[in-house]
Amino acid sequence: MQYKGAEVSAGENTGALSFIDTSDISEYAVPAIQWACGGGVINGYPDGTLSPASGVTRAELLTMIDRID
């Protein structure tokens, strides 16, 4: 997104760190996850997880792309 010129900064209060599996987020990915959560691009799963160590389906990826302004 930064390459495309989008604003990618996110504040600390994005909800990204409220998932029960937050400790599974790689340190380098935390700013991107905060941006994506803060912008409504990702919302996590109903069980309160983000599942950062698993892959995404094509449907999930398309949903994320569609949510990007």
Buried (B, 14 or more C-beta within 10 A) or exposed (E): EEEEEEEBEBEEEBEBBEBEBBEBBEEEEBBBBBBBBBBEBBEBEEEEBBEBEEEEEEEEEEBBEEEEE
